[in-house]
Amino acid sequence: MPRLLSLAALVVALLSATLAPATAQAESRNRHVVVFGVDGLTWDSIPPADTPTLDELIATGYSSQSWLYAPPFAPTVSGPGWATVLTGVWPDRHRVLGNDFAGHALGRYPDLLSRVEAGLPGARTYAATDWQHIDEFILGDGIDRKLVLRDDYRVNDQQVADDASAWIAEHGPAASFVYFGNVDESGHTCGTAGACYRPAIEGVDRQIGQVLAAIRARPDFRSEEWLFLVTTDHGHTPGGGHGGTSRAERQTFLIAAGAGVPHSVPVLEPRLVDVAATALDFLGVARTGLDGVPITQPSADPFDTLAPGLRPRLDEPDIPAALHGWTHRTPAGWSIDNSGMRGGVAEWRGWSFTTDEFWTATQRGQARESNVRARGVFAVADSDEWADKFFRGRFNSRLVAPPVPVADATTLTLGFASHYRKHGGETAAVTVSFDDGPPQRVLTYTGDVTARVEHLDIPVPAGSATAQVAWELSAGNNDWYWAVDAPTISTSGVRTGLAVWIP
């Protein structure tokens, strides 16, 4: 039943609400984050190189490969890549779709340094870059110290390291971004398999080490909390170049080491938008509107619980044999109904659970890479890939969530990430059944839906006790696919009793 707050309790609550922001701000003054951006560095190229600095960060902190979008969502080039890193939102929002930045919407999405300036008044910020487009288009004007050099990366990367070592060590800014461009330049010159690429990686490793050594020599370093993040904007092909859909071009990574980051290789890979989210979360700055999540935030997605049991390929010839990335096993309480389906490719026989790396390897360039708002393990109904092996009947599959209690509630709220491509006569629908009654369609797709987050408020019929949600795809031969992730189901409203109360 409702309870009343005593006057003393009310005073304590008001004082806590008043003092909490001040306390959090005081704590943040002792925290510092440095993001190192290494253009065009592939994750697979680090282990063979002599990189003691990166090796140390990996050995003591968090490290993982990550995966980019690809055309038609956005090309794997620097403009979209660095805009995504620094704003924490995907290209369909910041609208940087090339290196010319034409038609961008960056005015709506401040870079992480500008967010720190706004969220921590008086805090210092720093940026150094030798690709001037980052300063011209992405970084805000209020950053305390900017070093912007022309695009002579072999010379200017060292000047970036020298300036960052001196300024960050002396002033201890709350947030810094330090960019190096020579690895990408070398990738264009000789490719990741060429003779010039590895020396460029080893050179930038020394430069990052120089900056870290200067920071660690600060008189107050041992009493401060420093977080170091290293990332890239895109990959490179063995022969040189990027912009397309290949695994080599889409491969990025995130390394994090320092305060609050235990040594780990995560089972669930991060996304590039997580760089800004992680930095802002560490500093206690609001992350409102970001697509990314901090790497320290545990997943609440039921699909992600399946990650340890993912299997290697069975029928898919183009997927590496050592890659584990699919299962038909469901999370606790979930079920899959494949009534009438026979044969087809085993991995995609009805709804499956998979990962970005595994699913996109089935067939590149068909917008599977655009499924950016899914992360970790997600559900896929892929009638196109299923039909690549002898089958009978249509692709008919239902993914059914556990029943939820709705007694006395007025609204059932459903949220999920959705990525759908329509080809022919297939039907994609979300249904809800109340008290085991007939399914009622609450959402039907009549055209493509790309990387959308759905939010549905569904009225609950009076007297209902339970509700059950399902995602249904019915398709023919070589129709397209539907990917779903991060489902949330909740209830709200009451039919009786007080509408407003203090629990």
C-alpha positions in Angstrom: 0.0 0.0 0.0 1.2 3.6 -0.4 3.2 5.2 2.4 3.8 8.8 3.5 7.3 10.3 3.8 8.1 11.8 7.2 9.4 15.4 7.3 12.8 14.2 8.3 13.0 11.7 5.5 11.8 14.4 3.0 14.6 16.7 4.1 17.2 14.0 3.7 15.9 13.1 0.3 16.0 16.8 -0.8 19.5 17.2 0.6 20.7 14.1 -1.2 19.3 15.2 -4.5 21.0 18.6 -4.0 24.4 17.3 -3.0 24.6 14.3 -5.3 25.5 16.3 -8.4 28.1 18.3 -6.6 29.7 15.1 -5.2 29.7 13.4 -8.6 31.3 16.6 -10.1 34.0 16.6 -7.5 34.8 13.0 -8.1 34.9 13.6 -11.9 37.6 16.3 -11.4 40.1 13.6 -10.5 39.2 11.6 -13.6 40.8 11.9 -17.0 40.2 10.1 -20.3 42.4 10.0 -23.4 41.1 8.6 -26.7 43.8 7.6 -29.2 42.5 7.4 -32.7 44.7 5.4 -35.1 43.4 5.7 -38.6 43.2 2.6 -40.7 44.7 0.2 -38.2 43.3 -3.4 -38.5 42.9 -5.5 -35.4 44.5 -8.5 -37.1 47.7 -6.5 -37.8 48.5 -5.8 -34.2 49.7 -9.2 -32.9 52.4 -9.8 -35.6 53.9 -6.3 -35.1 56.3 -5.2 -32.4 53.9 -3.1 -30.3 54.8 -3.1 -26.6 52.5 -0.2 -25.8 49.4 -1.7 -27.3 50.4 -5.1 -25.9 50.6 -3.7 -22.4 47.2 -2.0 -22.7 45.7 -5.2 -24.0 47.3 -7.4 -21.3 46.1 -5.1 -18.5 42.7 -3.9 -19.8 39.8 -4.6 -22.1 40.3 -5.4 -25.8 38.1 -6.6 -28.6 37.6 -6.4 -32.3 34.4 -4.7 -33.5 32.5 -4.4 -36.8 31.5 -1.5 -38.9 28.5 -0.9 -41.1 29.1 -1.1 -44.9 27.5 0.3 -48.0 24.7 1.1 -48.6 24.4 2.3 -45.0 27.7 4.2 -45.2 31.1 3.5 -46.8 33.9 2.3 -44.6 35.9 5.5 -44.9 37.2 8.1 -42.4 34.5 10.7 -42.4 31.7 8.4 -41.2 34.2 6.4 -39.0 35.5 9.3 -37.0 32.1 11.0 -36.8 30.8 7.8 -35.3 33.6 7.5 -32.8 33.4 11.0 -31.6 29.7 11.6 -31.5 28.6 8.1 -30.3 25.8 7.9 -32.9 25.6 6.0 -36.2 25.8 7.5 -39.7 22.0 7.4 -40.2 21.8 10.1 -37.5 24.9 12.2 -37.9 24.6 11.9 -41.8 28.3 11.8 -42.5 28.3 9.5 -45.5 31.7 10.3 -47.1 34.9 12.3 -46.7 33.3 15.4 -48.1 30.9 15.6 -45.2 28.1 16.8 -47.6 24.7 17.1 -46.0 25.9 16.2 -42.5 23.8 16.7 -39.4 26.7 17.0 -36.9 25.2 20.2 -35.4 22.7 17.9 -33.7 25.3 15.6 -32.3 28.2 17.2 -30.4 31.5 15.4 -30.2 32.5 13.9 -26.8 34.9 16.7 -26.0 32.2 19.3 -26.5 29.9 17.2 -24.3 32.5 17.3 -21.6 32.9 21.1 -21.9 29.1 21.4 -21.5 28.7 18.8 -18.8 31.7 19.7 -16.6 32.0 23.5 -16.6 35.6 24.5 -16.1 37.0 21.2 -17.2 39.9 21.3 -19.7 39.8 19.5 -23.1 42.4 18.8 -25.7 42.6 17.6 -29.3 45.4 17.0 -31.7 44.9 15.8 -35.3 46.7 15.8 -38.7 43.5 15.1 -40.7 42.0 18.6 -40.6 38.5 17.5 -41.5 38.1 16.2 -38.0 38.6 19.7 -36.7 36.7 21.4 -39.5 33.6 19.3 -39.3 33.4 17.1 -36.1 35.1 18.9 -33.2 33.4 21.9 -31.6 34.9 25.3 -31.1 35.0 25.3 -27.3 37.9 22.8 -26.9 40.6 24.4 -24.8 43.6 23.3 -26.8 43.7 22.2 -30.4 46.6 21.2 -32.5 45.6 20.9 -36.2 48.2 20.0 -38.7 48.2 19.4 -42.5 48.0 16.0 -43.9 51.7 15.1 -44.0 51.2 12.2 -41.7 54.7 10.7 -41.6 56.1 14.0 -40.2 53.0 15.3 -38.4 52.2 12.2 -36.4 55.4 12.8 -34.4 54.4 16.5 -33.8 51.0 15.3 -32.6 52.8 13.0 -30.1 55.1 15.7 -28.9 52.4 18.3 -28.4 50.1 15.8 -26.7 52.9 14.6 -24.4 53.6 18.1 -23.3 50.1 19.6 -23.0 48.3 16.7 -21.5 51.1 16.0 -18.9 51.2 19.7 -17.9 47.5 20.5 -17.8 45.7 17.2 -17.1 42.6 17.8 -19.2 39.5 15.9 -18.4 39.1 14.6 -21.9 41.6 14.4 -24.8 41.5 13.1 -28.4 44.8 12.3 -30.0 44.7 11.3 -33.7 47.4 9.6 -35.8 47.1 9.3 -39.6 50.2 7.5 -40.9 49.0 4.0 -40.5 46.1 4.7 -42.9 48.5 6.5 -45.3 50.7 3.4 -45.3 47.8 1.1 -45.9 46.9 3.1 -49.0 50.5 2.9 -50.1 51.2 -0.8 -49.7 48.2 -2.5 -48.1 48.1 -4.4 -44.9 50.2 -7.1 -46.5 52.9 -4.7 -47.8 56.3 -3.8 -46.4 55.4 -0.3 -45.2 52.3 -1.1 -43.1 53.9 -2.9 -40.1 56.6 -0.2 -39.6 53.8 2.4 -39.5 52.0 0.4 -36.8 55.2 0.1 -34.7 55.8 3.8 -35.1 52.4 4.8 -33.8 52.9 2.4 -30.9 56.0 4.3 -29.9 54.1 7.6 -30.2 51.3 6.4 -28.0 53.9 5.1 -25.6 55.5 8.5 -25.5 52.2 10.2 -24.5 51.5 7.6 -21.9 55.0 7.9 -20.4 54.5 11.7 -20.1 51.1 11.3 -18.4 52.5 8.7 -16.0 55.3 11.0 -15.0 52.8 13.6 -13.7 53.5 14.4 -10.0 49.9 13.6 -9.1 49.4 10.6 -11.4 49.2 8.0 -8.7 46.3 9.9 -7.0 44.4 10.4 -10.3 42.2 8.1 -12.3 43.1 7.8 -16.0 41.3 5.9 -18.7 43.0 5.2 -22.0 41.0 4.2 -25.1 42.5 3.2 -28.4 40.4 2.7 -31.5 40.2 3.1 -35.3 37.8 4.3 -37.9 37.9 1.4 -40.5 40.1 -1.4 -41.7 42.1 -1.9 -44.9 42.4 -4.6 -47.5 45.7 -6.6 -47.9 46.3 -4.8 -51.2 45.4 -1.4 -49.8 42.2 0.6 -49.7 38.8 0.6 -48.0 35.3 1.8 -48.4 33.6 -1.5 -49.2 32.0 -4.5 -47.5 34.8 -6.9 -46.9 35.7 -8.3 -43.5 39.1 -6.5 -43.7 37.5 -3.1 -44.4 34.8 -3.5 -41.7 37.1 -4.6 -39.0 37.7 -2.1 -36.1 38.5 -2.5 -32.5 38.4 -1.0 -29.0 41.2 -1.2 -26.4 40.5 0.2 -22.9 42.9 0.3 -20.0 43.1 2.2 -16.7 40.8 3.1 -13.9 37.8 0.8 -13.5 38.7 -1.5 -16.4 39.6 -5.1 -15.4 41.6 -7.3 -17.8 39.1 -9.0 -20.1 38.4 -10.2 -23.6 34.6 -9.8 -23.8 32.4 -12.5 -25.1 30.1 -9.8 -26.6 32.0 -7.5 -29.0 31.6 -3.7 -28.6 30.4 -1.3 -31.2 32.3 1.8 -32.4 29.7 4.1 -30.9 30.7 2.7 -27.5 33.9 4.7 -27.4 32.2 8.0 -26.7 29.7 6.4 -24.3 32.5 4.8 -22.3 34.5 8.0 -22.1 31.4 10.1 -21.0 30.3 7.5 -18.5 33.7 7.4 -16.9 33.6 11.2 -16.5 30.0 11.3 -15.2 28.8 13.3 -18.2 25.2 12.7 -19.5 25.0 10.3 -22.5 21.5 11.3 -23.5 20.7 10.4 -27.1 23.8 8.2 -27.8 23.6 4.9 -29.7 26.6 3.6 -27.7 26.8 2.0 -24.3 29.7 1.9 -21.8 31.8 -1.2 -22.1 31.5 -1.7 -18.4 27.7 -1.9 -18.6 26.5 -5.5 -18.4 24.0 -6.7 -21.1 20.4 -7.2 -20.1 19.5 -8.7 -23.5 18.2 -12.3 -23.1 19.7 -13.2 -26.5 23.2 -12.4 -25.3 23.0 -15.3 -22.7 23.4 -17.7 -25.7 26.9 -16.4 -26.6 28.9 -19.1 -24.8 27.0 -21.9 -26.7 27.3 -20.6 -30.3 28.3 -23.2 -32.8 30.6 -23.4 -35.9 29.1 -23.6 -39.4 27.4 -26.7 -40.8 26.2 -25.9 -44.3 27.5 -22.4 -44.9 30.7 -22.7 -47.1 31.9 -19.1 -47.0 32.1 -18.9 -43.2 35.5 -19.7 -41.6 35.3 -23.2 -40.0 36.7 -21.9 -36.7 34.1 -19.2 -36.2 31.4 -19.9 -33.7 28.3 -17.8 -34.4 24.9 -19.5 -34.5 22.5 -21.6 -32.5 18.8 -22.7 -32.6 18.9 -23.0 -28.8 16.7 -20.3 -27.2 17.0 -18.3 -24.1 15.1 -19.5 -21.0 11.4 -19.4 -21.6 11.6 -18.6 -25.3 10.6 -20.9 -28.1 10.7 -21.3 -31.9 7.8 -22.8 -34.0 9.0 -24.0 -37.4 5.8 -25.9 -38.3 5.9 -27.1 -41.9 9.5 -26.2 -42.7 11.7 -29.0 -44.1 15.3 -29.0 -45.2 17.2 -25.9 -46.3 20.5 -24.6 -44.9 20.7 -25.8 -41.3 22.0 -22.5 -39.8 19.0 -20.6 -41.0 16.2 -23.2 -40.6 13.7 -20.9 -39.0 14.6 -18.2 -36.4 18.3 -18.5 -35.5 20.5 -16.7 -33.0 23.7 -15.3 -34.5 26.4 -12.6 -34.5 27.4 -9.8 -36.9 30.6 -11.5 -38.0 28.9 -14.8 -38.7 25.7 -13.6 -40.4 27.4 -11.0 -42.6 29.8 -13.6 -43.9 27.0 -15.6 -45.5 26.6 -13.0 -48.3 28.1 -9.6 -48.3 26.7 -6.5 -49.8 23.0 -7.3 -49.1 22.7 -4.8 -46.3 23.2 -7.3 -43.5 26.0 -5.0 -42.5 23.5 -2.2 -41.9 22.1 -4.0 -38.8 24.0 -1.6 -36.6 21.5 -1.4 -33.7 21.9 -5.0 -32.9 24.8 -6.0 -30.8 26.2 -9.2 -29.4 23.8 -12.1 -30.2 20.6 -11.3 -32.1 17.8 -13.3 -33.7 17.5 -13.7 -37.5 14.9 -15.2 -39.8 16.8 -15.5 -43.1 14.7 -17.1 -45.8 17.2 -16.1 -48.5 20.1 -18.1 -47.0 17.8 -20.9 -45.9 16.8 -21.5 -49.5 20.4 -22.1 -50.7 20.0 -25.8 -50.0 17.2 -28.3 -50.9 14.0 -27.5 -49.0 10.3 -28.2 -48.9 7.5 -25.8 -48.2 7.7 -22.2 -47.3 9.8 -20.5 -44.7 7.3 -20.2 -41.8 8.8 -19.5 -38.4 7.6 -17.9 -35.1 9.9 -16.6 -32.4 7.9 -16.6 -29.2 8.7 -14.7 -26.0 7.8 -16.0 -22.5 4.4 -15.0 -21.2 4.3 -12.0 -19.0 1.6 -11.1 -16.4 -0.6 -8.2 -17.3 -3.3 -8.4 -14.6 -4.6 -4.9 -13.7 -2.3 -3.3 -16.3 -3.7 -1.1 -19.1 -0.7 -1.0 -21.4 1.9 -3.6 -22.6 5.0 -1.9 -23.9 7.2 -3.7 -26.4 10.7 -2.5 -27.6 13.2 -4.1 -29.9 15.8 -3.4 -32.5 14.6 -4.3 -36.0 16.3 -4.7 -39.4 14.1 -6.0 -42.2 14.4 -6.3 -46.0 11.4 -7.2 -48.1 11.7 -8.9 -51.5 8.5 -10.5 -52.6 5.4 -11.8 -51.0 6.8 -12.5 -47.5 5.0 -11.3 -44.4 6.7 -10.0 -41.3 4.6 -9.3 -38.3 4.6 -8.9 -34.5 1.7 -10.5 -32.7 0.4 -10.6 -29.2 -1.8 -13.2 -27.6 -3.7 -12.5 -24.4 -4.6 -15.5 -22.2 -3.6 -18.0 -24.9 -6.1 -16.4 -27.2 -5.6 -16.0 -31.0 -2.6 -13.9 -32.0 -3.4 -10.3 -32.8 -1.1 -8.4 -35.2 0.2 -5.2 -33.6 2.9 -4.5 -36.3 3.3 -5.5 -39.9 6.1 -4.5 -42.3 5.2 -3.6 -45.9 8.6 -2.4 -46.9 12.3 -2.3 -45.8 13.1 -1.3 -42.2 16.7 -0.5 -41.6 18.3 -0.5 -38.2 15.2 0.8 -36.4 14.4 0.7 -32.7 10.7 -0.1 -32.4 8.5 1.0 -29.4 4.9 -0.2 -29.3 2.3 0.6 -26.7 -0.4 -2.1 -26.8 -3.7 -1.8 -25.0 -4.4 -4.7 -22.6 -8.0 -6.0 -22.7 -9.7 -5.8 -19.3 -9.6 -9.0 -17.4 -6.5 -10.3 -19.1 -4.0 -12.2 -17.0 -1.1 -12.9 -19.4 0.3 -11.8 -22.7 2.7 -13.4 -25.1 4.6 -11.7 -27.9 5.8 -13.4 -31.1 7.8 -12.4 -34.2 6.6 -14.2 -37.3 8.1 -14.4 -40.8 6.4 -16.2 -43.6 8.4 -16.2 -46.9 8.9 -18.1 -50.1 11.9 -19.2 -52.1 14.8 -16.6 -51.8 12.9 -13.9 -50.1 14.8 -11.7 -47.7 15.4 -11.6 -43.9 14.4 -10.1 -40.6 16.8 -9.5 -37.7 15.5 -8.7 -34.1 17.5 -7.8 -31.0 17.3 -6.5 -27.4 13.6 -7.2 -26.8 12.0 -5.5 -23.8 8.5 -6.2 -22.6 6.9 -4.3 -19.7 3.5 -3.2 -18.4 2.2 0.1 -17.1 -1.0 1.7 -15.8 -3.4 0.4 -13.2 -7.2 -0.2 -13.5 -7.8 0.3 -9.8 -6.3 2.0 -6.9 -4.3 5.3 -6.7 -2.8 6.5 -9.9 0.1 8.4 -8.2 1.9 7.0 -5.2 5.2 6.6 -3.5 6.4 3.0 -3.5 
